[in-house]
């Protein structure tokens, strides 16, 4: 099996879990002592890059949970394009959760609880469905290992983080070993598998930095296109740039 972080290698990894008898299930039904696989995606940078991943999973009959940031400088879930991406992910049979950045708020339980609830309600206006699970972006120790937040389960409760296996592609690599080699998988216990769509690409690319550069270039073109659409003085400049780029 390839470990090159291509879409094909992602498909092969999921197929291998299914061949090992794993059943993909949501946070609410996952049992730490069963062959259960929680498929989780934290969308840190790009909603559009999550769509191909969602399509692969749907083709395999797998339902995952995609966690959306509400206050990122890199994307807004309220834009038309973001709403289309979220709707597409839902249509493919996946759940949407809140990716909560606690560092924006006062570090006390009442403030964090209220802030998480407010963000969940805002996200529910976009999805049209209840947000049942939260994951943490830049998690703080006070929340890890704690009980539910804002009346909702979170991905770092002991049931999901210590009672079952946990594996992440953080920073674009399997720093603690490939998920299929995890000790929980070796003995047939549950695993929470966390991936970030930004690291998974249609073709093989050279490392995380190349992927980030590619993302930034694409983002710049989108911003320039929007600027040209909304600001007449820039329109000719953008058209000239696009013409030279296509030559």
C-alpha positions in Angstrom: 0.0 0.0 0.0 1.2 3.5 -0.9 1.7 6.0 2.0 2.0 9.0 -0.3 -1.1 11.0 0.8 -2.7 10.8 -2.6 -6.4 10.3 -3.0 -5.7 6.7 -4.2 -3.7 5.9 -1.1 -6.5 7.2 1.1 -9.0 5.0 -0.7 -6.7 2.0 -0.3 -6.3 2.7 3.4 -10.0 2.7 4.0 -10.5 -0.5 1.9 -7.9 -2.2 4.1 -9.8 -1.3 7.2 -13.0 -2.7 5.7 -11.1 -5.9 4.7 -10.0 -6.3 8.3 -13.6 -6.4 9.4 -13.8 -2.8 10.7 -17.2 -1.1 10.7 -17.2 2.7 10.2 -19.5 4.4 12.7 -20.1 7.7 14.3 -19.0 9.0 17.7 -22.3 8.2 19.4 -22.2 4.5 18.6 -18.5 3.7 18.5 -17.5 1.0 21.1 -13.8 1.1 22.2 -13.6 -2.7 22.4 -15.1 -3.5 19.0 -13.7 -3.2 15.5 -15.2 0.2 15.0 -13.5 3.0 13.0 -14.4 6.7 13.6 -13.4 8.6 10.5 -12.9 12.3 11.4 -11.8 15.2 9.3 -10.7 18.6 10.8 -11.1 21.2 8.0 -8.4 23.7 8.9 -7.8 25.4 5.6 -10.0 24.4 2.7 -13.6 23.2 2.4 -13.3 22.5 -1.3 -10.4 20.1 -0.7 -12.7 18.1 1.6 -15.2 17.3 -1.2 -13.0 14.7 -3.1 -12.4 12.9 0.2 -16.1 12.8 0.9 -16.7 11.4 -2.5 -14.2 8.6 -2.0 -15.8 7.6 1.3 -19.3 7.7 -0.2 -18.2 5.4 -3.0 -17.1 2.9 -0.3 -20.3 3.2 1.7 -18.5 5.1 4.5 -20.0 8.0 6.5 -17.5 10.4 8.2 -17.7 13.5 10.3 -16.3 16.8 8.9 -15.5 19.5 11.5 -15.8 23.1 10.3 -14.1 26.2 11.7 -16.4 29.2 12.2 -13.7 31.9 12.7 -10.9 31.0 10.4 -9.0 33.6 8.4 -8.5 31.0 5.6 -12.2 30.3 4.9 -15.7 31.3 6.0 -18.4 28.8 6.1 -20.9 31.5 5.3 -19.8 32.2 1.7 -21.7 30.8 -1.2 -18.9 28.5 -2.2 -18.4 27.2 1.3 -22.1 26.5 1.7 -22.0 24.6 -1.6 -19.1 22.5 -0.3 -20.9 21.8 3.0 -24.1 20.9 1.3 -22.2 18.5 -1.1 -20.5 16.8 1.9 -23.9 16.3 3.6 -25.5 15.1 0.4 -22.8 12.4 0.2 -24.0 11.1 3.6 -21.6 12.7 6.0 -22.1 14.6 9.2 -20.9 18.1 10.0 -19.4 19.0 13.4 -17.9 22.1 14.9 -14.1 22.6 14.9 -13.9 24.8 17.9 -10.9 27.1 18.5 -11.0 27.7 22.3 -8.0 30.1 22.1 -10.4 32.8 20.9 -12.2 32.9 24.3 -11.7 33.3 28.0 -10.3 30.2 29.5 -13.1 29.3 32.0 -15.8 26.6 31.7 -18.8 28.9 31.5 -17.3 31.1 28.7 -16.1 28.1 26.7 -19.4 26.4 27.1 -21.4 29.4 26.0 -19.0 30.2 23.0 -19.1 26.6 21.8 -22.9 26.6 22.0 -23.1 29.9 20.0 -20.8 28.6 17.3 -22.8 25.3 17.1 -26.0 27.3 16.6 -24.4 29.4 13.9 -23.2 26.3 12.1 -26.6 24.7 12.4 -28.1 27.7 10.5 -25.8 26.7 7.6 -26.3 22.9 7.7 -30.0 22.8 8.7 -29.1 19.9 11.0 -28.1 19.6 14.7 -24.4 19.7 15.5 -23.8 16.7 17.8 -20.0 16.6 18.1 -17.2 19.1 18.6 -13.5 18.7 17.9 -10.8 21.1 19.1 -8.6 23.3 17.1 -5.4 24.1 19.1 -6.9 22.2 22.1 -6.2 23.4 25.6 -5.5 20.9 28.4 -8.6 21.9 30.4 -10.8 20.6 27.7 -8.9 17.4 26.8 -10.2 14.5 28.8 -13.2 16.5 30.1 -16.9 15.6 29.6 -19.3 17.0 27.0 -19.0 20.7 26.0 -22.1 22.8 25.3 -24.2 19.7 25.8 -22.4 17.9 23.0 -19.8 15.1 22.7 -16.3 16.1 21.8 -13.6 14.1 20.1 -11.1 14.3 23.0 -13.3 12.7 25.7 -11.6 9.6 27.2 -13.9 7.3 25.3 -12.6 8.5 22.0 -9.0 9.5 22.8 -7.7 7.0 25.4 -10.1 4.1 25.7 -9.8 3.5 21.9 -6.9 4.0 19.6 -6.2 7.4 18.1 -4.1 8.3 15.0 -3.7 11.6 13.1 -2.0 12.9 10.0 -1.0 16.0 11.9 1.5 18.3 9.9 1.1 16.1 6.8 2.6 12.9 8.1 2.0 9.8 10.2 4.4 10.9 13.0 3.4 8.0 15.3 3.0 5.3 12.6 0.5 4.4 9.9 -3.1 3.8 11.2 -3.1 0.2 10.0 -0.1 -0.5 12.2 -1.6 1.0 15.3 -1.6 -1.3 18.3 -5.4 -1.0 18.7 -5.9 -2.2 15.1 -3.4 -5.1 15.7 -5.7 -6.5 18.4 -9.0 -5.6 16.8 -10.1 -2.6 19.0 -11.6 0.7 17.9 -9.7 3.5 16.3 -10.4 7.2 15.9 -8.8 8.2 12.6 -8.2 11.9 12.1 -7.2 13.4 8.8 -6.9 16.9 7.4 -8.1 17.2 3.8 -5.3 19.8 3.0 -2.7 17.0 3.0 -4.5 14.7 0.6 -4.2 15.5 -3.1 -5.3 13.9 -6.5 -1.6 13.4 -7.5 1.4 12.6 -5.5 3.2 15.8 -4.3 6.5 16.4 -2.6 5.7 16.9 1.1 3.5 19.3 3.1 5.2 22.5 2.1 4.5 21.9 -1.6 0.9 21.3 -0.8 0.6 24.5 1.2 2.3 26.5 -1.6 -0.2 25.0 -4.1 -3.1 25.9 -1.8 -1.8 29.5 -1.3 -1.5 29.9 -5.1 -5.1 28.7 -5.7 -6.4 30.9 -2.8 -4.6 33.9 -4.3 -6.3 33.3 -7.7 -9.7 33.0 -6.0 -9.2 36.3 -4.1 -8.0 38.1 -7.3 -11.0 36.8 -9.2 -13.3 38.1 -6.5 -11.5 41.4 -6.4 -11.9 41.8 -10.2 -15.6 40.9 -9.9 -16.3 43.5 -7.3 -13.8 46.3 -8.2 -13.8 47.7 -11.7 -10.3 49.3 -11.5 -8.7 45.9 -10.9 -10.7 44.0 -13.6 -8.4 44.8 -16.5 -5.3 43.9 -14.4 -6.8 40.5 -13.5 -7.8 39.8 -17.1 -4.3 40.6 -18.3 -2.8 38.3 -15.6 -5.1 35.5 -16.6 -4.3 35.9 -20.2 -0.5 35.8 -19.6 -0.9 32.8 -17.3 -2.8 30.8 -20.0 -0.3 31.5 -22.8 
